[in-house]
Amino acid sequence: MRAGLIQLNSSDDPVANLPRTQGLVAEAVEQGAQFVATPEVTNVLSTSRSHQKSVLQHEAQDQTLAALCKQAADLNIWLLIGSLGLLTNDADGRFANRSFLIDPQGNIKARYDKIHMFDVQVTESETYRESDGYRPGETAVLAETPFGNIGMSICYDMRFPYLYRQLAKAGATILTAPAAFSPVTGAAHWHSLLRARAIENGCFVIAPAQTGAHSISRGKPRSTYGHSLVVDPWGEVLLDAGEEEGAYLVDMDLEMVGDARKRVPSLDHDRPFQLDRG
């Protein structure tokens, strides 16, 4: 299977972001991609909660979702919209960070709301409180496709290996991890985390990413790490997109999943244990 990863430098204007995203999706398909994946917060990357509230839409009204569903149907492809920021009806006004898998008929095959919120202090000057604006999801999602079962995740989820273990044990052969990763933690941890998730579960990992310094009209400046990755089930990096926005292609031999799991059948070797605090 040929996969296309879209590496974006999204701004905080969803109207301006959409045509650039569509153009790169079309470019990937022109180069033979059958499955295309975009990064986290494809529609809008913003550091201002008030600005997000003014530009985000509910799922049923979101123009980016509607347009990309139509494009998937027009191009007859599977499309992972890494995630969209969306309004919800929650009483506290928090948004959803939601990933969508779209089938070649333009239908939503699966939805996944990011479970783990990025509430961290990376440095003295770089702090994130994702849970202030976004409500966490509560359900892991496995989606069936003709080319394999996809376990869905988003960005900070990758630091929680038990999520991926459950997805792999449920039948996932591909793990998706769209992201908008901090440059500091990206340089330190991005490659190691994604390779680990691939190796320990015998899965392909597909991780399209946001990149560069983003155009922010309101709120604090924001930069992201880039380096969209595809890792095979043996832990080899098949694609590292570097830091430039664009469409990146990779050929994936999906039979490698069975081969890797036969060589190291660790998914069959989990054992219950107790913790002794003595």
C-alpha positions in Angstrom: 0.0 0.0 0.0 1.2 3.5 -0.8 0.4 6.0 2.0 0.6 9.7 1.8 1.4 11.8 4.9 0.4 15.5 4.8 2.8 17.7 6.8 1.1 21.0 7.5 1.9 24.4 8.9 -1.7 25.3 9.9 -2.6 28.8 10.9 -5.4 29.8 13.3 -7.7 30.5 10.3 -9.6 27.4 9.2 -10.8 29.0 6.0 -7.3 29.7 4.8 -6.0 26.3 5.9 -8.5 24.2 4.0 -7.4 24.8 0.4 -3.8 24.2 1.3 -4.8 20.9 2.9 -6.9 19.9 -0.1 -4.1 20.7 -2.5 -1.6 18.5 -0.6 -4.1 15.6 -0.4 -4.6 15.8 -4.2 -0.8 16.0 -4.7 -0.4 12.8 -2.6 -3.1 11.0 -4.6 -1.5 12.1 -7.9 1.7 10.3 -6.7 -0.3 7.1 -6.1 -1.4 7.3 -2.5 -4.3 5.0 -1.6 -4.4 6.1 2.0 -3.7 9.7 3.0 -3.3 11.1 6.6 -3.3 14.7 7.8 -1.9 15.9 11.2 -3.5 16.9 14.5 -5.7 20.1 14.4 -5.7 20.1 10.6 -8.4 22.8 10.6 -6.9 25.4 13.1 -3.9 25.6 15.3 -4.5 28.3 17.9 -3.3 29.2 21.4 -6.3 31.4 22.2 -9.4 29.8 23.6 -11.5 32.8 22.8 -10.3 32.7 19.2 -11.0 29.0 18.9 -14.5 29.6 20.3 -15.1 32.1 17.5 -13.9 30.0 14.6 -14.6 26.4 15.5 -17.8 24.7 14.5 -19.8 21.7 15.7 -19.1 18.5 13.7 -22.2 18.7 11.6 -21.4 22.2 10.5 -17.6 22.0 10.2 -16.6 23.0 6.7 -13.2 21.3 6.8 -14.8 17.9 7.6 -17.4 18.3 4.9 -14.9 19.3 2.2 -12.4 16.5 3.1 -15.2 13.9 3.1 -16.2 15.0 -0.4 -12.6 15.0 -1.5 -12.1 11.5 -0.3 -15.1 10.4 -2.3 -14.0 12.3 -5.4 -10.5 10.8 -5.2 -11.7 7.3 -4.1 -9.3 7.1 -1.2 -9.2 6.3 2.5 -8.4 9.5 4.4 -7.4 10.0 8.0 -8.2 13.5 9.1 -5.6 13.5 12.0 -7.9 15.7 14.1 -10.1 18.7 14.0 -10.9 21.1 16.8 -14.7 21.1 17.2 -17.3 22.8 19.4 -19.3 20.5 21.7 -22.4 20.9 23.8 -20.5 20.4 27.1 -21.7 22.7 29.8 -18.1 23.8 30.5 -17.7 24.9 26.9 -14.6 22.7 26.2 -13.9 21.6 22.7 -13.3 18.1 21.2 -10.0 17.1 19.6 -11.4 14.5 17.2 -9.8 12.3 14.6 -11.8 10.9 11.7 -11.3 8.0 9.3 -13.1 8.6 6.0 -13.8 5.8 3.5 -13.7 6.1 -0.3 -17.4 6.9 -0.5 -16.8 9.9 1.7 -18.5 8.4 4.8 -17.1 8.7 8.3 -15.9 5.2 9.1 -14.7 6.0 12.7 -14.3 8.9 15.1 -11.8 9.1 18.0 -11.6 11.8 20.6 -8.1 12.3 22.1 -8.0 10.6 25.5 -4.8 12.0 27.1 -4.5 15.8 27.5 -1.2 17.6 27.1 -1.0 19.3 30.5 2.8 19.8 30.9 5.5 22.3 31.6 8.2 21.6 29.0 10.4 24.5 30.1 10.1 27.5 32.4 8.6 29.5 29.5 6.7 26.7 27.6 3.6 25.4 29.4 0.6 23.7 27.9 -2.8 23.1 29.5 -4.8 21.3 26.8 -7.5 20.2 29.3 -8.4 23.9 29.9 -9.8 24.0 26.4 -10.4 20.4 25.3 -12.4 17.7 27.0 -10.7 14.2 27.1 -12.2 11.3 25.2 -13.0 8.1 27.0 -13.1 5.4 24.3 -10.3 3.7 22.3 -11.2 3.1 18.7 -10.3 0.3 16.3 -11.4 0.7 12.7 -11.6 -2.1 10.0 -10.4 -1.3 6.5 -9.6 -3.6 3.5 -5.9 -3.1 4.1 -5.8 -3.7 7.9 -7.3 -2.7 11.2 -6.4 0.8 12.3 -5.9 1.8 15.9 -6.5 5.5 16.3 -4.7 7.9 18.6 -3.6 11.5 18.7 -0.2 13.1 19.7 0.3 12.9 23.5 -1.5 9.5 23.6 1.8 8.0 22.3 3.3 8.3 25.8 0.7 5.8 27.2 1.8 2.4 25.8 -1.1 0.5 27.4 -3.5 2.2 24.9 -1.6 0.8 21.9 -1.2 -2.6 23.6 -5.0 -2.9 23.9 -5.4 -1.8 20.3 -2.9 -4.3 19.0 -4.4 -7.1 21.0 -7.8 -6.2 19.6 -6.4 -6.7 16.1 -4.7 -3.4 15.1 -2.0 -3.8 12.4 -1.6 0.0 11.8 -1.5 2.6 14.5 -2.1 6.3 13.6 -0.6 9.1 15.7 -1.2 12.5 14.1 0.5 15.2 16.1 1.3 18.8 16.7 4.5 18.1 18.8 6.5 20.6 20.7 10.0 21.2 19.2 11.6 20.6 22.6 9.9 17.2 23.3 10.0 16.3 19.6 13.8 16.5 19.5 14.1 14.5 22.7 11.3 11.9 22.3 9.4 11.8 19.0 11.4 9.1 17.2 12.0 7.0 20.3 8.3 6.9 21.3 7.0 6.1 17.8 9.6 3.4 17.2 8.8 1.9 20.6 5.1 1.7 19.9 5.8 0.0 16.6 8.3 -2.5 18.0 6.4 -3.6 21.1 3.2 -4.1 19.2 4.4 -5.4 15.8 2.5 -2.6 14.0 3.1 0.0 11.4 2.9 3.5 12.9 1.8 6.4 10.8 2.4 9.8 12.3 1.6 12.9 10.2 2.7 16.1 11.9 2.3 19.9 12.1 5.6 21.8 11.4 7.3 25.1 11.8 6.3 28.5 13.2 2.6 28.9 12.9 0.7 32.1 11.9 -1.2 33.1 15.1 -3.3 36.2 15.0 -4.4 36.0 18.7 -2.6 34.3 21.6 0.9 33.1 22.2 3.3 32.2 19.4 3.4 28.4 18.6 5.9 26.2 16.8 5.8 22.5 16.1 8.4 19.8 15.4 7.5 18.3 12.0 9.2 15.1 11.1 6.1 13.2 10.0 7.1 9.5 10.4 6.2 6.0 9.2 7.7 3.2 11.2 7.5 -0.4 10.2 6.7 -3.3 12.7 10.5 -4.1 13.1 11.1 -0.5 14.2 12.7 0.8 11.0 11.9 4.4 10.0 10.5 4.2 6.5 9.8 7.9 6.2 11.0 11.0 8.0 9.6 14.1 6.4 11.9 16.6 8.0 10.6 20.1 8.6 9.1 21.3 5.3 5.4 21.4 4.7 4.3 19.0 1.9 3.0 15.7 0.8 5.2 12.7 1.5 4.8 9.2 0.1 5.8 5.8 1.4 5.2 2.2 0.3 4.2 -0.2 3.1 4.5 -4.0 2.8 1.6 -4.9 5.2 2.7 -8.5 5.3 5.6 -7.3 7.6 3.1 -7.2 10.5 2.7 -11.0 10.5 6.4 -11.6 9.9 7.4 -9.4 12.8 4.9 -10.9 15.2 6.0 -14.4 14.2 9.7 -13.5 14.9 8.9 -11.9 18.2 5.4 -13.0 19.4 5.4 -10.7 22.4 1.6 -10.0 22.0 1.0 -13.6 23.1 3.4 -13.4 26.0 1.7 -10.9 28.3 1.4 -12.3 31.8 -0.5 -11.1 34.8 1.6 -10.1 37.8 1.4 -8.5 41.2 3.3 -5.5 42.5 5.2 -6.1 45.7 5.9 -2.9 47.6 8.1 -4.6 50.1 
